[in-house]
Amino acid sequence: MSTIKIVPLGGVRENGKNMYIAEVEDEIFVLDCGLKYPENELLGIDVVIPDFTYLEENIDRVAGIFLTHGHADAIGALPYLLSKVHVPVFGTELTIELAKLNVENHADSKKFNDFHIIDARTEIDFGKATISFFRTTHTIPDSIGINLKTKEGNIVYTGDFKFDQSAIPMYQTDFGRLAEIGSEGVLALLSDSSNAENPTQVVSELQIAEEVFDTIKYWEGRIIVACVASNLLRVQQVLDAAYKSNRKVVLTGQDLERIIRTAMRLEKLQLPSEDLLINAKEMKKYAPEELVILETGRMGEPIKSLQKMANSTHGTVRIQEGDLVYITTTPTTAMETMVAKTEDIVYRAGGIVKQISDNLRVSGHAGPTDLQLMLNLMKPKYFIPVQGEYRQLAAHADLAHELGIPYKQIFITGRGDILEYKNKKMTVAGSTTADNIMIDGLGVGDIGNIVLRDRRILSEDGIFVVVVTINRREKKIVSPAKITSRGFVYVKTSKDLMKESGSMVTEIVEKHLASSDFEWSKLKQEIRDNLSRYLFEQTKRRPVILPVIMEATQRKWSKS
């Protein structure tokens, strides 16, 4: 009898950072390796990736990494993992090419070349499990789900998906394959929960394409379209609509060109006309009503670029009277405030804003009805909702329960929970390390809660620096306390506060110099404690206090 374990290292109780471990006996299969972009409270953090400790400790048992699609939430953390472990990576053609772009831009992993291209017909026998794949519909071509066939039944991971009956062939779901997998017997289903709590039906991509065309066709001025670079389906719709409307397209955004060129080379993106694209320098040759400017980036970057355009700080484009800013991506809850602020800035600059989500429910993820259809096709014995925050996982669990799956056979997991199937029963058998690893510049994991706390305090209450020079041998202060403040109070109007703080520090230093058991740490701590109390009493603020105590030494010079 096989022992099976399922371990989410990310992607549960959070949006993004999808990474799931499936163990069959002594073989480990890694499903996706994604990152997430930080929320506002993670000050200065570039991206967040999963903790790879579990894989590093069991590297000899890892059979491979299997990717479902080319978005950052599925492939973004791959360079960081491959800099630590070298195991084969499997994915569809476009997914592998985008993964290579990520890996090549990372100094520690750019030499990695153990990539393997698969498709929906591929089947790989690893001995303890056989891996196969099935086509799914998402906002990027070559999206797939993954099926692990074991002696105990199939383990199915859907990846990001939705069902769209009007999808073009490149994006179509293989319903026959889904039914086949379900008929074989599914032990556990890991299914996308991103849209589980929203009862509004997601519209078809055919309806979205018509909306995009109508908006571009009938606007009489210039149009600036904001789109996430990796949403190739939306990019294709914009290109098609611009061509049918006799407009030229200008590409901006640092991520777009390399993604589009890769997709075009693989024939996953079609240019309706060879002369459709022009560069920014050629815009002056065309009237405003002949142009579409496609601004892209990752997550919030297109929105930030719109702000720069409206504030005249963008390197290429300035929003002017009569411009339509067309936001073709649905903002997350965390992004809604930024989008609202951006709208206000654009209107002040003379532009008009339209969001595709104003009229349509747009998403690349399955709604409740589609999620239940997937459950009915798979008929899993155990269900594990993934890819979503807790409320979304819970909503998905309720949808499964409506179909007759008992709650005791549904597992809403946390990061690092180990689900074990043994003796014909699945239970939570413990947990492993699965922290958030934060990337800041070139630093990987060197930013923790203490640093983030200090950054938050600095952003809220500023910093208060005290510098004193002493001579311990003579037990005296050589240079009196000098105080510098940034982001705390306006120094010129707070002279009394600064003077009293300086006197307090001088008194503490003199007391410690006179003591027979002088210790640097005690001196600094007492300065911090006393200043913190005093400054809070006076201002109701708690700045970061940095006491800098320097020691002056005298050199004895000898005559030669």
TORRO-431900 format. One record per residue (C-alpha): residue number from 1; residue in one letter; x, y, z. Coordinates in steps of 0.5 Angstrom, whole numbers, plus 500, padded with zeros to 3 digits. Each point is the difference from the previous one (the first is absolute). Example, Ala and Ser with C-alpha at 12.3 -4.5 7.8 and 13.67 -1.06 7.14 Angstrom:
residues 2
 num residu  c1  c2  c3
   1      A 525 491 516
   2      S 502 507 498
END
This chain:
residues 560
 num residu  c1  c2  c3
   1      M 500 500 500
   2      S 503 507 498
   3      T 501 505 505
   4      I 498 507 497
   5      K 501 507 503
   6      I 498 507 497
   7      V 504 506 503
   8      P 498 507 498
   9      L 506 505 500
  10      G 496 506 498
  11      G 494 502 496
  12      V 495 498 506
  13      R 497 506 504
  14      E 503 505 496
  15      N 500 502 492
  16      G 506 498 496
  17      K 506 496 502
  18      N 497 493 498
  19      M 505 494 502
  20      Y 497 493 502
  21      I 504 494 501
  22      A 497 493 498
  23      E 504 494 503
  24      V 499 493 498
  25      E 504 495 504
  26      D 507 503 500
  27      E 499 505 494
  28      I 498 507 500
  29      F 497 504 495
  30      V 500 508 500
  31      L 494 503 497
  32      D 501 507 498
  33      C 505 505 503
  34      G 497 507 500
  35      L 501 506 504
  36      K 495 506 502
  37      Y 501 507 500
  38      P 500 503 507
  39      E 494 504 503
  40      N 501 507 502
  41      E 503 498 507
  42      L 506 497 498
  43      L 504 506 499
  44      G 505 500 495
  45      I 499 492 498
  46      D 501 499 493
  47      V 496 493 500
  48      V 499 494 505
  49      I 502 493 498
  50      P 498 493 504
  51      D 505 497 505
  52      F 504 495 496
  53      T 503 496 507
  54      Y 495 494 499
  55      L 503 499 493
  56      E 507 501 502
  57      E 500 495 505
  58      N 497 495 495
  59      I 503 502 494
  60      D 502 493 498
  61      R 493 498 500
  62      V 498 505 495
  63      A 498 498 494
  64      G 498 506 496
  65      I 497 507 500
  66      F 493 500 496
  67      L 497 507 498
  68      T 493 501 498
  69      H 501 507 496
  70      G 504 506 499
  71      H 498 505 505
  72      A 504 502 506
  73      D 496 497 505
  74      A 502 493 497
  75      I 507 501 497
  76      G 503 507 504
  77      A 504 496 506
  78      L 503 495 495
  79      P 507 504 499
  80      Y 500 500 508
  81      L 499 493 501
  82      L 504 498 494
  83      S 506 504 503
  84      K 500 495 506
  85      V 498 493 497
  86      H 500 497 493
  87      V 495 496 498
  88      P 496 499 493
  89      V 495 506 498
  90      F 494 498 496
  91      G 495 504 497
  92      T 496 502 493
  93      E 504 503 495
  94      L 498 508 501
  95      T 501 498 508
  96      I 507 498 499
  97      E 502 506 496
  98      L 497 505 505
  99      A 503 496 505
 100      K 507 500 497
 101      L 499 507 499
 102      N 500 501 508
 103      V 505 495 501
 104      E 505 503 495
 105      N 499 507 504
 106      H 502 497 507
 107      A 508 500 501
 108      D 500 493 504
 109      S 495 496 495
 110      K 502 503 493
 111      K 504 494 499
 112      F 494 495 501
 113      N 498 496 494
 114      D 496 494 502
 115      F 494 502 497
 116      H 495 495 497
 117      I 494 502 495
 118      I 494 496 501
 119      D 492 501 497
 120      A 494 497 502
 121      R 501 493 497
 122      T 507 499 504
 123      E 500 495 505
 124      I 506 498 504
 125      D 501 494 504
 126      F 504 501 507
 127      G 499 494 503
 128      K 496 501 506
 129      A 495 505 496
 130      T 499 502 493
 131      I 499 507 498
 132      S 495 503 494
 133      F 497 506 499
 134      F 494 503 497
 135      R 498 507 496
 136      T 497 505 504
 137      T 497 507 499
 138      H 504 506 503
 139      T 502 507 497
 140      I 507 497 498
 141      P 501 495 494
 142      D 502 493 502
 143      S 497 500 507
 144      I 499 493 502
 145      G 498 496 507
 146      I 504 494 502
 147      N 498 493 502
 148      L 504 495 504
 149      K 498 493 499
 150      T 501 496 507
 151      K 498 493 502
 152      E 496 503 505
 153      G 496 505 494
 154      N 502 506 497
 155      I 502 507 503
 156      V 498 505 496
 157      Y 502 508 500
 158      T 496 504 495
 159      G 505 506 500
 160      D 496 507 498
 161      F 494 498 496
 162      K 493 502 498
 163      F 495 497 495
 164      D 499 504 494
 165      Q 495 497 495
 166      S 502 505 495
 167      A 508 500 501
 168      I 504 500 493
 169      P 504 493 499
 170      M 506 502 503
 171      Y 497 502 507
 172      Q 495 494 500
 173      T 499 495 506
 174      D 500 493 498
 175      F 494 497 503
 176      G 500 493 498
 177      R 507 500 503
 178      L 497 502 507
 179      A 494 495 500
 180      E 505 495 498
 181      I 505 502 506
 182      G 493 500 505
 183      S 498 493 497
 184      E 507 497 502
 185      G 498 502 507
 186      V 503 506 504
 187      L 503 500 507
 188      A 501 507 501
 189      L 499 506 496
 190      L 504 507 501
 191      S 495 505 497
 192      D 501 508 498
 193      S 496 504 505
 194      S 501 507 498
 195      N 493 501 498
 196      A 496 496 504
 197      E 497 505 504
 198      N 497 504 495
 199      P 493 498 497
 200      T 500 505 494
 201      Q 501 496 494
 202      V 507 501 496
 203      V 499 502 493
 204      S 503 496 494
 205      E 506 503 497
 206      L 496 501 493
 207      Q 495 505 504
 208      I 507 503 503
 209      A 503 501 493
 210      E 493 503 497
 211      E 501 505 506
 212      V 507 502 499
 213      F 498 501 492
 214      D 494 504 502
 215      T 504 504 504
 216      I 506 501 496
 217      K 496 501 493
 218      Y 496 506 503
 219      W 504 504 504
 220      E 502 506 496
 221      G 507 502 503
 222      R 506 496 502
 223      I 499 494 505
 224      I 505 498 505
 225      V 499 492 502
 226      A 502 498 507
 227      C 501 492 500
 228      V 505 495 504
 229      A 505 498 495
 230      S 499 492 501
 231      N 493 501 498
 232      L 501 498 493
 233      L 493 499 499
 234      R 498 507 501
 235      V 506 502 496
 236      Q 498 496 494
 237      Q 493 503 501
 238      V 503 507 500
 239      L 504 499 494
 240      D 494 497 496
 241      A 496 506 502
 242      A 505 505 498
 243      Y 501 497 493
 244      K 492 500 499
 245      S 500 507 502
 246      N 506 503 496
 247      R 504 502 505
 248      K 507 499 502
 249      V 503 497 506
 250      V 506 502 504
 251      L 503 495 505
 252      T 502 503 507
 253      G 502 496 507
 254      Q 506 497 501
 255      D 497 493 500
 256      L 496 500 494
 257      E 505 500 494
 258      R 504 494 502
 259      I 493 496 502
 260      I 497 502 493
 261      R 506 498 496
 262      T 501 493 504
 263      A 492 499 499
 264      M 500 502 492
 265      R 506 496 499
 266      L 497 494 503
 267      E 493 502 496
 268      K 496 501 506
 269      L 499 507 499
 270      Q 498 502 493
 271      L 501 507 497
 272      P 494 502 495
 273      S 505 504 496
 274      E 508 501 499
 275      D 499 508 501
 276      L 495 500 506
 277      L 506 501 505
 278      I 504 507 500
 279      N 505 503 505
 280      A 499 506 504
 281      K 504 504 496
 282      E 495 499 494
 283      M 494 502 504
 284      K 500 507 497
 285      K 499 498 493
 286      Y 493 498 502
 287      A 493 503 503
 288      P 498 499 507
 289      E 494 496 497
 290      E 505 495 496
 291      L 504 498 506
 292      V 499 495 506
 293      I 506 500 505
 294      L 500 493 504
 295      E 503 501 507
 296      T 502 494 503
 297      G 504 497 506
 298      R 499 495 506
 299      M 494 501 505
 300      G 500 507 502
 301      E 505 503 495
 302      P 495 502 494
 303      I 496 504 505
 304      K 507 503 503
 305      S 502 502 493
 306      L 493 503 499
 307      Q 501 505 506
 308      K 507 502 497
 309      M 497 501 493
 310      A 494 505 504
 311      N 506 503 504
 312      S 504 501 494
 313      T 506 496 503
 314      H 499 494 495
 315      G 506 500 495
 316      T 496 499 494
 317      V 493 502 500
 318      R 496 506 504
 319      I 492 499 501
 320      Q 497 506 496
 321      E 493 503 499
 322      G 496 495 496
 323      D 504 493 502
 324      L 496 494 502
 325      V 503 496 506
 326      Y 498 493 499
 327      I 501 495 506
 328      T 499 493 497
 329      T 502 496 506
 330      T 496 499 506
 331      P 503 503 506
 332      T 501 496 507
 333      T 497 502 506
 334      A 507 503 502
 335      M 501 504 494
 336      E 493 503 500
 337      T 502 506 504
 338      M 506 502 495
 339      V 495 499 494
 340      A 496 505 503
 341      K 505 505 501
 342      T 503 499 493
 343      E 493 501 497
 344      D 500 507 504
 345      I 507 502 498
 346      V 498 498 492
 347      Y 494 504 501
 348      R 504 506 502
 349      A 505 499 494
 350      G 494 501 496
 351      G 499 493 498
 352      I 494 495 501
 353      V 500 493 503
 354      K 496 494 499
 355      Q 501 493 503
 356      I 498 494 496
 357      S 498 497 507
 358      D 494 506 500
 359      N 496 496 495
 360      L 502 493 501
 361      R 503 495 505
 362      V 507 498 497
 363      S 504 495 503
 364      G 505 494 498
 365      H 497 496 505
 366      A 494 496 501
 367      G 494 502 504
 368      P 496 496 504
 369      T 496 496 495
 370      D 506 498 496
 371      L 504 498 506
 372      Q 494 495 502
 373      L 500 498 493
 374      M 508 498 501
 375      L 498 497 506
 376      N 494 496 497
 377      L 505 498 494
 378      M 505 497 505
 379      K 496 497 505
 380      P 506 501 506
 381      K 500 496 506
 382      Y 504 505 503
 383      F 500 508 499
 384      I 505 505 501
 385      P 498 507 498
 386      V 506 504 498
 387      Q 502 506 497
 388      G 497 505 504
 389      E 499 504 507
 390      Y 496 496 505
 391      R 493 503 499
 392      Q 501 498 493
 393      L 502 493 502
 394      A 495 499 505
 395      A 495 503 494
 396      H 503 494 496
 397      A 499 495 505
 398      D 492 502 501
 399      L 499 499 492
 400      A 504 493 501
 401      H 495 498 506
 402      E 494 502 496
 403      L 502 495 495
 404      G 500 495 505
 405      I 507 499 503
 406      P 500 500 507
 407      Y 504 506 504
 408      K 505 494 503
 409      Q 502 499 493
 410      I 502 507 499
 411      F 506 503 502
 412      I 501 508 501
 413      T 508 499 501
 414      G 505 505 502
 415      R 507 501 497
 416      G 504 494 502
 417      D 494 496 502
 418      I 502 493 499
 419      L 494 496 497
 420      E 501 492 500
 421      Y 496 495 497
 422      K 502 493 504
 423      N 496 494 501
 424      K 494 502 496
 425      K 499 507 504
 426      M 503 507 499
 427      T 502 504 506
 428      V 504 506 502
 429      A 506 497 502
 430      G 504 506 502
 431      S 504 506 497
 432      T 506 502 497
 433      T 504 507 499
 434      A 496 504 495
 435      D 501 507 502
 436      N 500 506 495
 437      I 507 502 497
 438      M 500 507 499
 439      I 505 503 494
 440      D 503 507 501
 441      G 504 502 494
 442      L 506 494 500
 443      G 498 498 507
 444      V 496 493 501
 445      G 497 499 506
 446      D 504 505 504
 447      I 494 504 502
 448      G 496 498 506
 449      N 495 502 504
 450      I 504 505 504
 451      V 503 503 494
 452      L 493 501 497
 453      R 498 503 507
 454      D 505 505 500
 455      R 499 502 493
 456      R 492 501 502
 457      I 502 504 506
 458      L 505 504 496
 459      S 494 502 495
 460      E 496 502 505
 461      D 504 503 506
 462      G 507 501 497
 463      I 506 500 503
 464      F 504 503 506
 465      V 508 500 500
 466      V 504 502 506
 467      V 507 500 499
 468      V 505 501 506
 469      T 508 500 501
 470      I 503 498 506
 471      N 506 498 503
 472      R 500 494 505
 473      R 507 501 503
 474      E 498 507 502
 475      K 493 499 501
 476      K 497 506 497
 477      I 496 502 494
 478      V 505 502 494
 479      S 495 503 495
 480      P 492 501 503
 481      A 494 497 497
 482      K 499 501 493
 483      I 493 498 498
 484      T 497 499 493
 485      S 493 499 498
 486      R 497 497 493
 487      G 492 499 499
 488      F 499 502 508
 489      V 499 507 501
 490      Y 502 507 497
 491      V 507 501 503
 492      K 499 508 500
 493      T 494 500 503
 494      S 501 495 506
 495      K 507 503 503
 496      D 497 499 507
 497      L 499 493 499
 498      M 507 499 497
 499      K 503 504 505
 500      E 497 496 506
 501      S 501 493 496
 502      G 508 502 500
 503      S 500 502 507
 504      M 497 493 502
 505      V 505 496 496
 506      T 505 504 503
 507      E 498 498 507
 508      I 499 493 498
 509      V 507 500 497
 510      E 504 503 506
 511      K 496 496 505
 512      H 503 493 496
 513      L 507 504 500
 514      A 500 500 507
 515      S 498 493 501
 516      S 505 495 502
 517      D 497 495 495
 518      F 499 504 494
 519      E 497 496 494
 520      W 498 502 493
 521      S 494 496 499
 522      K 497 503 507
 523      L 502 507 498
 524      K 496 499 493
 525      Q 494 497 503
 526      E 499 505 505
 527      I 501 506 495
 528      R 495 496 496
 529      D 495 499 506
 530      N 500 507 503
 531      L 500 503 493
 532      S 494 496 498
 533      R 496 501 506
 534      Y 501 508 499
 535      L 499 500 493
 536      F 493 497 500
 537      E 498 504 506
 538      Q 502 506 496
 539      T 497 498 493
 540      K 496 494 501
 541      R 505 497 495
 542      R 505 494 500
 543      P 506 501 495
 544      V 506 495 499
 545      I 505 503 505
 546      L 507 499 498
 547      P 505 502 506
 548      V 508 500 497
 549      I 505 500 505
 550      M 507 501 498
 551      E 506 500 504
 552      A 506 505 499
 553      T 507 497 501
 554      Q 506 504 501
 555      R 507 498 497
 556      K 507 501 503
 557      W 505 502 495
 558      S 507 499 501
 559      K 506 504 498
 560      S 504 497 495
END
